[in-house]
Amino acid sequence: MTQEEMQKALEAIGKSGITVQGDLVLEKKVEYEIGNVESGGIGIQISNGNNGNKRPTEKEHDVEAATQAAMEYVGRLKEMVTPAWTDRYLDLFKQIFALPQVRVNIAIVGKQQGTTFNRNMVANVVQMMLQENDIFLSTANPSRMAEILENNKDHSVKAALGSVPQDKQLKDAVKTVIKESKQAL
């Protein structure tokens, strides 16, 4: 395989939603197990996502626990959602939290205190939805949201509720999910 062919293959893989783990392992869940393909020292494994009924790894458990905690967190804002979105609000978050760009970050707490998930990233996503002007009521704003989420309108999450994610790929992926959800109306 020439360098140019390898580059085209990698670009096609990147556009297909395959996640990259480490430097040389590419993984994607597909319908049937195909097996291993090795070329030029790069191993590519395509499987159906069946891990042999193994228990989830600690990292997988952390992501699931963080996602569950984040779902509960954004659920607190449901009273601020417009009637048109009340029934679809949590489903929209389920779709957003399933994005690879979100899953890779949701369990990274960093220096945030008193949380088991990346509260700032979740708050940034809430801001993106707030900017849509039809998901949340017109009275919704970062101060009122911080008060509902943390029982303190001056909580540090207020700053995150006032800005969108800095990661362009994450922001674009979330925008796409929101747009698709709006088109389903």
Backbone as a printed PyTorch tensor [residue, N CA C, xyz], in Angstrom:
tensor([[[  0.8520,  -1.1710,   0.0000],
         [  0.0000,   0.0000,   0.0000],
         [  0.8950,   1.2310,   0.0000]],

        [[  0.6600,   2.1460,  -0.9350],
         [  1.4710,   3.3520,  -1.0160],
         [  1.0840,   4.3140,   0.0990]],

        [[  1.9360,   5.2870,   0.3170],
         [  1.6640,   6.2980,   1.3460],
         [  0.3690,   7.0510,   1.0320]],

        [[  0.1500,   7.3510,  -0.2430],
         [ -1.0540,   8.0710,  -0.6590],
         [ -2.3100,   7.2240,  -0.4110]],

        [[ -2.2360,   5.9170,  -0.7430],
         [ -3.3620,   5.0300,  -0.4910],
         [ -3.6470,   4.9050,   1.0000]],

        [[ -2.5780,   4.8380,   1.7930],
         [ -2.7280,   4.7590,   3.2440],
         [ -3.4090,   6.0170,   3.7700]],

        [[ -3.0010,   7.1840,   3.2640],
         [ -3.5930,   8.4500,   3.6950],
         [ -5.0740,   8.4970,   3.3450]],

        [[ -5.4360,   8.0560,   2.1240],
         [ -6.8450,   8.0420,   1.7200],
         [ -7.6590,   7.0900,   2.5930]],

        [[ -7.0840,   5.9400,   2.9140],
         [ -7.7730,   4.9710,   3.7640],
         [ -8.0070,   5.5500,   5.1540]],

        [[ -6.9840,   6.2030,   5.6970],
         [ -7.1230,   6.8000,   7.0250],
         [ -8.1610,   7.9220,   7.0330]],

        [[ -8.2050,   8.7110,   5.9540],
         [ -9.2110,   9.7730,   5.8610],
         [-10.6120,   9.1800,   5.7950]],

        [[-10.7870,   8.1020,   5.0190],
         [-12.0920,   7.4490,   4.9250],
         [-12.5020,   6.8680,   6.2740]],

        [[-11.5500,   6.2780,   6.9740],
         [-11.8390,   5.7310,   8.2930],
         [-12.2460,   6.8530,   9.2420]],

        [[-11.5410,   7.9730,   9.1920],
         [-11.8490,   9.1070,  10.0650],
         [-13.2460,   9.6520,   9.8480]],

        [[-13.6900,   9.6580,   8.6000],
         [-15.0190,  10.1810,   8.2840],
         [-16.1280,   9.1910,   8.6330]],

        [[-15.7830,   7.9490,   8.8890],
         [-16.7920,   6.9270,   9.1170],
         [-17.2370,   6.8100,  10.5670]],

        [[-16.6370,   7.5730,  11.4740],
         [-17.0500,   7.5160,  12.8670],
         [-16.2820,   6.5150,  13.6950]],

        [[-15.2230,   5.9660,  13.1400],
         [-14.4060,   5.0200,  13.8850],
         [-13.6100,   5.7850,  14.9300]],

        [[-13.5260,   5.2380,  16.1200],
         [-12.7660,   5.8910,  17.1690],
         [-11.3420,   5.3660,  17.1860]],

        [[-10.4280,   6.2050,  17.5750],
         [ -9.0160,   5.8300,  17.6230],
         [ -8.6160,   5.6960,  19.0720]],

        [[ -7.9880,   4.5680,  19.3970],
         [ -7.4810,   4.3360,  20.7380],
         [ -5.9890,   4.1210,  20.6180]],

        [[ -5.2230,   4.9460,  21.2920],
         [ -3.7720,   4.8260,  21.1940],
         [ -3.2990,   5.3150,  19.8490]],

        [[ -2.1350,   4.8470,  19.4540],
         [ -1.5710,   5.2860,  18.1940],
         [ -1.9310,   4.3890,  17.0210]],

        [[ -2.1320,   3.1010,  17.2840],
         [ -2.2460,   2.1740,  16.1780],
         [ -3.5000,   1.3050,  16.1860]],

        [[ -4.4100,   1.5100,  17.0800],
         [ -5.5800,   0.6420,  17.1440],
         [ -6.8000,   1.4350,  16.7100]],

        [[ -7.4950,   0.9310,  15.7050],
         [ -8.7210,   1.5610,  15.2380],
         [ -9.8600,   0.5960,  15.5220]],

        [[-10.9730,   1.1090,  16.0040],
         [-12.0570,   0.2300,  16.4310],
         [-13.3870,   0.8250,  15.9960]],

        [[-14.2810,  -0.0210,  15.5530],
         [-15.6400,   0.4080,  15.2350],
         [-16.5820,  -0.7560,  15.4670]],

        [[-17.7360,  -0.4690,  16.0320],
         [-18.7290,  -1.5070,  16.2410],
         [-19.5310,  -1.6500,  14.9490]],

        [[-19.5940,  -2.8520,  14.4260],
         [-20.3540,  -3.1290,  13.2150],
         [-21.2390,  -4.3400,  13.4660]],

        [[-22.0430,  -4.6810,  12.4710],
         [-23.0240,  -5.7190,  12.6740],
         [-22.4350,  -7.1150,  12.8290]],

        [[-21.3910,  -7.4510,  12.1280],
         [-20.8090,  -8.7900,  12.1750],
         [-19.3210,  -8.7180,  12.4530]],

        [[-18.8230,  -9.7310,  13.1190],
         [-17.3930,  -9.7650,  13.3700],
         [-16.6940, -10.1390,  12.0740]],

        [[-15.7460,  -9.3180,  11.6650],
         [-15.0300,  -9.5440,  10.4240],
         [-13.6570, -10.1280,  10.7050]],

        [[-13.0350,  -9.7120,  11.7860],
         [-11.7270, -10.2630,  12.1160],
         [-10.6580,  -9.2000,  12.1090]],

        [[ -9.4330,  -9.6200,  12.0360],
         [ -8.2980,  -8.7060,  12.0760],
         [ -7.6860,  -8.5370,  10.7000]],

        [[ -7.2410,  -7.3450,  10.4070],
         [ -6.5350,  -7.0590,   9.1700],
         [ -5.2660,  -6.3400,   9.5690]],

        [[ -4.1410,  -6.8070,   9.0850],
         [ -2.8870,  -6.1450,   9.4000],
         [ -2.1920,  -5.7760,   8.1100]],

        [[ -1.7040,  -4.5450,   8.0630],
         [ -0.9980,  -4.0720,   6.8860],
         [ -0.0080,  -3.0130,   7.3180]],

        [[  1.2110,  -3.1730,   6.9250],
         [  2.2110,  -2.1610,   7.2270],
         [  2.4080,  -1.9200,   8.7060]],

        [[  2.1830,  -2.9210,   9.5410],
         [  2.4120,  -2.7780,  10.9680],
         [  1.2650,  -2.1420,  11.7220]],

        [[  0.1910,  -1.8220,  11.0280],
         [ -0.9640,  -1.2150,  11.6870],
         [ -2.0420,  -2.2820,  11.8000]],

        [[ -2.5010,  -2.5500,  13.0050],
         [ -3.5480,  -3.5390,  13.2060],
         [ -4.8980,  -2.8580,  13.2560]],

        [[ -5.8510,  -3.3880,  12.5170],
         [ -7.2060,  -2.8560,  12.5200],
         [ -8.1190,  -4.0020,  12.9120]],

        [[ -8.8810,  -3.8380,  13.9550],
         [ -9.8080,  -4.8810,  14.3880],
         [-11.2110,  -4.3530,  14.2650]],

        [[-12.0370,  -5.0880,  13.5660],
         [-13.4280,  -4.7150,  13.4050],
         [-14.2440,  -5.8120,  14.0580]],

        [[-15.1030,  -5.4290,  14.9970],
         [-15.8990,  -6.4360,  15.6810],
         [-17.3000,  -5.9190,  15.8910]],

        [[-18.1520,  -6.7820,  16.3740],
         [-19.5360,  -6.3870,  16.6040],
         [-19.7530,  -5.7790,  17.9750]],

        [[-18.6810,  -5.4790,  18.6720],
         [-18.7990,  -4.8650,  19.9830],
         [-19.0030,  -5.8680,  21.0960]],

        [[-19.1050,  -7.1480,  20.7940],
         [-19.2650,  -8.1740,  21.8180],
         [-17.9160,  -8.4050,  22.4660]],

        [[-17.8180,  -8.1270,  23.7250],
         [-16.5390,  -8.2820,  24.4120],
         [-16.4600,  -9.6260,  25.1270]],

        [[-17.1430, -10.6370,  24.6080],
         [-17.0970, -11.9630,  25.2060],
         [-17.7880, -12.0150,  26.5550]],

        [[-18.8200, -11.1950,  26.7300],
         [-19.5560, -11.1190,  27.9950],
         [-18.6650, -10.7540,  29.1740]],

        [[-17.5840, -10.0580,  28.9060],
         [-16.7240,  -9.5750,  29.9790],
         [-17.4400,  -8.4470,  30.7010]],

        [[-17.0390,  -8.2350,  31.9280],
         [-17.5630,  -7.0970,  32.6700],
         [-16.9710,  -5.8310,  32.0670]],

        [[-17.6970,  -4.7200,  32.1350],
         [-17.1500,  -3.4740,  31.5990],
         [-15.8510,  -3.1060,  32.3220]],

        [[-14.9450,  -2.4850,  31.5750],
         [-13.7100,  -2.0350,  32.1980],
         [-14.0270,  -0.8790,  33.1300]],

        [[-13.0720,  -0.5450,  33.9720],
         [-13.2760,   0.5650,  34.9110],
         [-13.5530,   1.8530,  34.1440]],

        [[-12.8360,   2.0680,  33.0300],
         [-13.0320,   3.2760,  32.2390],
         [-14.4400,   3.2980,  31.6410]],

        [[-14.8920,   2.1490,  31.1050],
         [-16.2440,   2.0790,  30.5490],
         [-17.2810,   2.3370,  31.6370]],

        [[-17.0530,   1.7800,  32.8170],
         [-17.9660,   2.0000,  33.9380],
         [-17.9900,   3.4800,  34.3190]],

        [[-16.8190,   4.1150,  34.3620],
         [-16.7470,   5.5330,  34.7040],
         [-17.5330,   6.3770,  33.7110]],

        [[-17.4260,   6.0590,  32.4240],
         [-18.1550,   6.8140,  31.3980],
         [-19.6560,   6.6260,  31.5790]],

        [[-20.0790,   5.3940,  31.8230],
         [-21.5100,   5.1410,  32.0110],
         [-22.0330,   5.8160,  33.2750]],

        [[-21.2750,   5.7360,  34.3570],
         [-21.6930,   6.3780,  35.6150],
         [-21.7330,   7.8990,  35.4460]],

        [[-20.7420,   8.4470,  34.7550],
         [-20.7050,   9.8940,  34.5150],
         [-21.8810,  10.3240,  33.6420]],

        [[-22.1870,   9.5280,  32.6280],
         [-23.3100,   9.8440,  31.7400],
         [-24.6270,   9.8110,  32.5120]],

        [[-24.7900,   8.8170,  33.3540],
         [-26.0060,   8.7120,  34.1530],
         [-26.1370,   9.9150,  35.1010]],

        [[-25.0390,  10.2970,  35.7380],
         [-25.0640,  11.4570,  36.6450],
         [-25.3630,  12.7380,  35.8710]],

        [[-24.7980,  12.8670,  34.6710],
         [-25.0420,  14.0560,  33.8450],
         [-26.4980,  14.1170,  33.3870]],

        [[-27.0830,  12.9580,  33.0780],
         [-28.4990,  12.9260,  32.6830],
         [-29.3890,  13.4110,  33.8360]],

        [[-29.0830,  12.9640,  35.0420],
         [-29.8430,  13.4170,  36.2160],
         [-29.6770,  14.9330,  36.3780]],

        [[-28.4710,  15.4040,  36.1680],
         [-28.1420,  16.8240,  36.3290],
         [-28.9490,  17.6900,  35.3580]],

        [[-28.9030,  17.3580,  34.0670],
         [-29.6380,  18.1690,  33.0840],
         [-31.1420,  17.9860,  33.2420]],

        [[-31.5620,  16.8670,  33.8290],
         [-32.9860,  16.6570,  34.0920],
         [-33.5520,  17.6810,  35.0490]],

        [[-32.6940,  18.2470,  35.8890],
         [-33.1440,  19.2860,  36.8270],
         [-33.6480,  20.5310,  36.1010]],

        [[-33.1940,  20.7220,  34.8670],
         [-33.5730,  21.9190,  34.1050],
         [-34.8750,  21.7420,  33.3220]],

        [[-35.4890,  20.5840,  33.4300],
         [-36.6740,  20.2930,  32.6180],
         [-37.7850,  21.3200,  32.8240]],

        [[-37.8790,  21.8960,  34.0110],
         [-38.9150,  22.9160,  34.2610],
         [-38.6960,  24.1880,  33.4400]],

        [[-37.4960,  24.3460,  32.8860],
         [-37.1920,  25.5320,  32.0860],
         [-37.3030,  25.2680,  30.5830]],

        [[-37.7500,  24.0840,  30.2190],
         [-37.8380,  23.6890,  28.8170],
         [-39.1870,  24.0970,  28.2430]],

        [[-39.2020,  24.5240,  26.9970],
         [-40.4490,  24.9260,  26.3480],
         [-41.3580,  23.7170,  26.1620]],

        [[-42.6600,  23.9650,  26.0920],
         [-43.6040,  22.8510,  25.9160],
         [-43.2910,  21.9910,  24.6740]],

        [[-42.8320,  22.6080,  23.6080],
         [-42.5340,  21.8610,  22.3850],
         [-41.3980,  20.8550,  22.5810]],

        [[-40.5380,  21.0930,  23.5650],
         [-39.3720,  20.2290,  23.7810],
         [-39.4900,  19.3550,  25.0280]],

        [[-40.5220,  19.5300,  25.8260],
         [-40.6310,  18.8120,  27.0910],
         [-40.4670,  17.3030,  26.9260]],

        [[-41.1300,  16.7220,  25.9560],
         [-41.0730,  15.2670,  25.7780],
         [-39.7880,  14.7990,  25.0990]],

        [[-39.0640,  15.6920,  24.4550],
         [-37.8700,  15.2940,  23.6950],
         [-36.5660,  15.7740,  24.3140]],

        [[-36.6510,  16.5790,  25.3390],
         [-35.4740,  17.1870,  25.9570],
         [-34.4500,  16.1520,  26.4260]],

        [[-34.8760,  15.1940,  27.2190],
         [-33.9340,  14.1920,  27.7300],
         [-33.4490,  13.2580,  26.6260]],

        [[-34.2980,  12.9840,  25.6390],
         [-33.8590,  12.1740,  24.4970],
         [-32.7580,  12.8930,  23.7160]],

        [[-32.8950,  14.2050,  23.5990],
         [-31.8550,  14.9860,  22.9200],
         [-30.5350,  14.8640,  23.6760]],

        [[-30.5730,  14.9400,  24.9940],
         [-29.3450,  14.7790,  25.7710],
         [-28.7840,  13.3640,  25.6520]],

        [[-29.6460,  12.3600,  25.5880],
         [-29.1520,  10.9870,  25.3990],
         [-28.3680,  10.8790,  24.0930]],

        [[-28.8840,  11.5050,  23.0460],
         [-28.1970,  11.4910,  21.7550],
         [-26.8620,  12.2400,  21.8460]],

        [[-26.8720,  13.3800,  22.5170],
         [-25.6550,  14.1830,  22.6540],
         [-24.6210,  13.4320,  23.4890]],

        [[-25.0530,  12.8410,  24.5950],
         [-24.1180,  12.1300,  25.4720],
         [-23.6010,  10.8390,  24.8350]],

        [[-24.2460,  10.3630,  23.7810],
         [-23.7780,   9.1660,  23.0620],
         [-22.7180,   9.5050,  22.0130]],

        [[-22.5410,  10.7760,  21.7140],
         [-21.5340,  11.1790,  20.7220],
         [-20.1270,  10.8110,  21.2060]],

        [[-19.2940,  10.2680,  20.3290],
         [-17.9210,   9.9310,  20.7340],
         [-17.1630,  11.1390,  21.2930]],

        [[-17.4070,  12.3130,  20.7280],
         [-16.7250,  13.5250,  21.1840],
         [-17.1170,  13.8860,  22.6080]],

        [[-18.3130,  13.5050,  23.0220],
         [-18.7770,  13.7640,  24.3880],
         [-18.3270,  12.6330,  25.3110]],

        [[-18.5010,  11.3920,  24.8610],
         [-18.1470,  10.2310,  25.7000],
         [-16.6820,  10.2530,  26.1250]],

        [[-15.8210,  10.7110,  25.2550],
         [-14.4020,  10.7380,  25.5860],
         [-14.0840,  11.7680,  26.6720]],

        [[-14.9700,  12.7280,  26.8710],
         [-14.7320,  13.8060,  27.8340],
         [-15.6200,  13.7780,  29.0700]],

        [[-16.7190,  13.0650,  29.0260],
         [-17.7360,  13.1980,  30.0770],
         [-17.2490,  12.7650,  31.4610]],

        [[-16.3220,  11.8270,  31.5350],
         [-15.8430,  11.3520,  32.8430],
         [-14.5920,  12.0880,  33.3070]],

        [[-14.1280,  13.0680,  32.5270],
         [-12.9420,  13.8370,  32.9050],
         [-13.3800,  15.0190,  33.7570]],

        [[-13.1980,  14.8890,  35.0590],
         [-13.6660,  15.9000,  36.0040],
         [-12.6400,  17.0160,  36.1690]],

        [[-11.3670,  16.6740,  36.0950],
         [-10.3130,  17.6770,  36.2640],
         [-10.3550,  18.2950,  37.6510]],

        [[-10.2900,  19.6050,  37.7200],
         [-10.2540,  20.3080,  39.0050],
         [-11.6380,  20.6470,  39.5520]],

        [[-12.6860,  20.2630,  38.8230],
         [-14.0400,  20.5360,  39.2920],
         [-14.3010,  19.7490,  40.5720]],

        [[-14.9290,  20.3990,  41.5160],
         [-15.1800,  19.7580,  42.8060],
         [-16.6530,  19.4140,  42.9650]],

        [[-16.9040,  18.3220,  43.6900],
         [-18.2770,  17.9350,  43.9960],
         [-19.0460,  17.3810,  42.8160]],

        [[-18.3600,  16.7260,  41.8730],
         [-19.0360,  16.1700,  40.7070],
         [-18.3590,  14.8790,  40.2760]],

        [[-19.1170,  14.0290,  39.6030],
         [-18.5700,  12.7750,  39.0850],
         [-18.5260,  12.7800,  37.5570]],

        [[-18.8340,  13.9150,  36.9540],
         [-18.8070,  14.0490,  35.5010],
         [-18.2590,  15.4240,  35.1480]],

        [[-17.9790,  15.6330,  33.8760],
         [-17.4310,  16.9020,  33.4100],
         [-18.5650,  17.9320,  33.3530]],

        [[-18.8220,  18.5260,  34.5040],
         [-19.9300,  19.4660,  34.6590],
         [-19.7850,  20.6740,  33.7320]],

        [[-18.5650,  21.1580,  33.5440],
         [-18.3740,  22.3290,  32.6900],
         [-18.7110,  22.0290,  31.2300]],

        [[-18.3060,  20.8460,  30.7420],
         [-18.6390,  20.4930,  29.3660],
         [-20.1590,  20.3720,  29.2100]],

        [[-20.8110,  19.7320,  30.1700],
         [-22.2640,  19.5890,  30.1140],
         [-22.9210,  20.9710,  30.1320]],

        [[-22.4310,  21.8610,  30.9670],
         [-22.9710,  23.2280,  31.0330],
         [-22.7480,  23.9630,  29.7090]],

        [[-21.6070,  23.7420,  29.0700],
         [-21.3460,  24.3540,  27.7550],
         [-22.3520,  23.8660,  26.7160]],

        [[-22.7040,  22.5830,  26.7770],
         [-23.7040,  22.0270,  25.8610],
         [-25.0690,  22.6470,  26.1510]],

        [[-25.3960,  22.8350,  27.4250],
         [-26.6520,  23.4990,  27.7900],
         [-26.6860,  24.8980,  27.1810]],

        [[-25.5580,  25.6060,  27.2080],
         [-25.4980,  26.9450,  26.6070],
         [-25.7880,  26.8840,  25.1070]],

        [[-25.2680,  25.8670,  24.4300],
         [-25.5550,  25.7290,  22.9980],
         [-27.0570,  25.5720,  22.7710]],

        [[-27.7010,  24.8150,  23.6400],
         [-29.1500,  24.6250,  23.5180],
         [-29.8910,  25.9100,  23.8770]],

        [[-29.3810,  26.6390,  24.8470],
         [-29.9840,  27.9150,  25.2390],
         [-29.9400,  28.9070,  24.0740]],

        [[-28.8670,  28.8720,  23.3050],
         [-28.7160,  29.7790,  22.1580],
         [-29.6850,  29.4770,  21.0210]],

        [[-30.2920,  28.3110,  21.0530],
         [-31.2500,  27.9390,  20.0060],
         [-32.5600,  28.7150,  20.1190]],

        [[-32.8170,  29.3190,  21.2740],
         [-33.9890,  30.1710,  21.5160],
         [-35.3380,  29.4840,  21.4710]],

        [[-35.3770,  28.1630,  21.3220],
         [-36.6800,  27.5040,  21.3330],
         [-36.7000,  26.2460,  22.2010]],

        [[-35.5570,  25.8360,  22.7220],
         [-35.5100,  24.6500,  23.5800],
         [-35.8360,  25.0350,  25.0220]],

        [[-35.2370,  26.1240,  25.4850],
         [-35.5140,  26.6110,  26.8390],
         [-36.4430,  27.8250,  26.7830]],

        [[-37.1710,  28.0440,  27.8580],
         [-38.0510,  29.2080,  27.9650],
         [-37.2330,  30.4910,  27.8710]],

        [[-37.8640,  31.5710,  27.4750],
         [-37.1590,  32.8520,  27.3210],
         [-36.6240,  33.3800,  28.6520]],

        [[-37.1710,  32.9080,  29.7610],
         [-36.7140,  33.3490,  31.0830],
         [-35.4600,  32.6020,  31.5440]],

        [[-35.0630,  31.5750,  30.8190],
         [-33.8810,  30.7880,  31.1980],
         [-32.6110,  31.6040,  30.9290]],

        [[-31.6970,  31.5890,  31.8850],
         [-30.4040,  32.2450,  31.7270],
         [-29.4080,  31.5290,  32.6500]],

        [[-28.1100,  31.7710,  32.4660],
         [-27.1110,  31.0590,  33.2720],
         [-27.3040,  31.1970,  34.7840]],

        [[-27.7080,  32.3600,  35.2770],
         [-27.9060,  32.5300,  36.7260],
         [-29.0430,  31.6590,  37.2450]],

        [[-30.1770,  31.6990,  36.5510],
         [-31.3270,  30.8960,  36.9860],
         [-31.0270,  29.4060,  36.8600]],

        [[-30.3070,  29.0420,  35.7960],
         [-29.9520,  27.6300,  35.6130],
         [-28.9950,  27.1610,  36.7060]],

        [[-28.0090,  27.9840,  37.0470],
         [-27.0630,  27.6300,  38.1150],
         [-27.8060,  27.4430,  39.4320]],

        [[-28.7960,  28.2940,  39.6650],
         [-29.5700,  28.1800,  40.9000],
         [-30.3500,  26.8660,  40.9420]],

        [[-30.9230,  26.4670,  39.8170],
         [-31.6660,  25.2000,  39.7680],
         [-30.7080,  24.0140,  39.8630]],

        [[-29.5980,  24.0940,  39.1530],
         [-28.6540,  22.9690,  39.1230],
         [-27.8920,  22.7880,  40.4350]],

        [[-27.4850,  23.9080,  41.0500],
         [-26.5820,  23.8420,  42.2080],
         [-27.1190,  24.5350,  43.4560]],

        [[-28.3690,  25.0130,  43.4040],
         [-28.9630,  25.7480,  44.5290],
         [-28.1430,  26.9810,  44.9060]],

        [[-27.5010,  27.5690,  43.9140],
         [-26.6620,  28.7440,  44.1510],
         [-26.4670,  29.4550,  42.8240]],

        [[-27.0840,  30.6250,  42.6760],
         [-26.9850,  31.3340,  41.3880],
         [-25.5820,  31.8310,  41.0950]],

        [[-24.7130,  31.8590,  42.0930],
         [-23.3340,  32.3010,  41.8950],
         [-22.3430,  31.1390,  41.8780]],

        [[-22.8310,  29.9080,  41.7120],
         [-21.9620,  28.7270,  41.6470],
         [-21.0330,  28.8540,  40.4300]],

        [[-19.8670,  28.2380,  40.5120],
         [-18.8950,  28.3260,  39.4200],
         [-19.4180,  27.7840,  38.0940]],

        [[-20.4400,  26.9260,  38.1250],
         [-20.9920,  26.3980,  36.8760],
         [-21.6610,  27.5070,  36.0550]],

        [[-21.9990,  28.6090,  36.6940],
         [-22.6410,  29.7280,  35.9880],
         [-21.7730,  30.2190,  34.8300]],

        [[-20.4650,  30.2850,  35.0380],
         [-19.5540,  30.7220,  33.9680],
         [-19.5950,  29.7410,  32.7970]],

        [[-19.5970,  28.4420,  33.0980],
         [-19.6470,  27.4280,  32.0370],
         [-20.9970,  27.4640,  31.3130]],

        [[-22.0600,  27.8110,  32.0290],
         [-23.3790,  27.9250,  31.4070],
         [-23.4530,  29.1250,  30.4640]],

        [[-22.4770,  30.0170,  30.5580],
         [-22.4560,  31.1990,  29.7100],
         [-21.5540,  31.0820,  28.5020]],

        [[-20.9470,  29.9030,  28.3030],
         [-20.0640,  29.7450,  27.1480],
         [-20.2830,  28.3870,  26.4920]],

        [[-19.8760,  28.2980,  25.2340],
         [-20.0140,  27.0490,  24.4770],
         [-18.6880,  26.2830,  24.5330]],

        [[-18.7090,  24.9910,  24.1910],
         [-17.4540,  24.2190,  24.2130],
         [-16.4060,  24.8330,  23.2870]],

        [[-15.1600,  24.7700,  23.7070],
         [-14.0740,  25.2930,  22.8730],
         [-13.6680,  24.3040,  21.7930]],

        [[-13.8690,  23.0190,  22.0430],
         [-13.5130,  21.9670,  21.0990],
         [-14.4390,  22.0400,  19.8840]],

        [[-13.8720,  22.3730,  18.7240],
         [-14.6720,  22.5600,  17.5100],
         [-15.3910,  21.2840,  17.0780]],

        [[-14.7160,  20.1410,  17.1680],
         [-15.3510,  18.8830,  16.7660],
         [-16.5410,  18.5650,  17.6730]],

        [[-16.3650,  18.7750,  18.9540],
         [-17.4490,  18.5370,  19.9010],
         [-18.6120,  19.4770,  19.6090]],

        [[-18.2910,  20.7400,  19.4270],
         [-19.3210,  21.7490,  19.1590],
         [-20.0840,  21.4190,  17.8640]],

        [[-19.3530,  21.0670,  16.8160],
         [-19.9920,  20.7400,  15.5340],
         [-20.8780,  19.4990,  15.6530]],

        [[-20.4060,  18.4910,  16.3780],
         [-21.1880,  17.2600,  16.5490],
         [-22.4830,  17.5450,  17.3110]],

        [[-22.3910,  18.3510,  18.3640],
         [-23.5880,  18.6980,  19.1480],
         [-24.5580,  19.5170,  18.2920]],

        [[-24.0310,  20.4670,  17.5260],
         [-24.8860,  21.2740,  16.6450],
         [-25.6510,  20.3910,  15.6710]],

        [[-24.9680,  19.3840,  15.1360],
         [-25.6010,  18.4760,  14.1810],
         [-26.7410,  17.7070,  14.8290]],

        [[-26.5280,  17.1960,  16.0370],
         [-27.5810,  16.4550,  16.7400],
         [-28.7670,  17.3780,  17.0290]],

        [[-28.5010,  18.5880,  17.4640],
         [-29.5860,  19.5420,  17.7420],
         [-30.3580,  19.8360,  16.4570]],

        [[-29.6360,  20.0860,  15.3770],
         [-30.2740,  20.3930,  14.0920],
         [-31.1460,  19.2270,  13.6260]],

        [[-30.6220,  18.0060,  13.7150],
         [-31.3930,  16.8260,  13.3030],
         [-32.6260,  16.6430,  14.1790]],

        [[-32.4850,  16.9280,  15.4520],
         [-33.6200,  16.8020,  16.3620],
         [-34.6920,  17.8370,  16.0500]],

        [[-34.2730,  19.0180,  15.6560],
         [-35.2260,  20.0700,  15.2940],
         [-35.9700,  19.7090,  14.0110]],

        [[-35.2610,  19.0860,  13.0680],
         [-35.8830,  18.7100,  11.8120],
         [-36.9200,  17.6080,  12.0030]],

        [[-36.7780,  16.8590,  13.0810],
         [-37.7220,  15.7640,  13.3530],
         [-39.0400,  16.2680,  13.9150]],

        [[-39.1170,  17.5620,  14.1850],
         [-40.3680,  18.1360,  14.7320],
         [-41.5340,  17.9550,  13.7900]]])
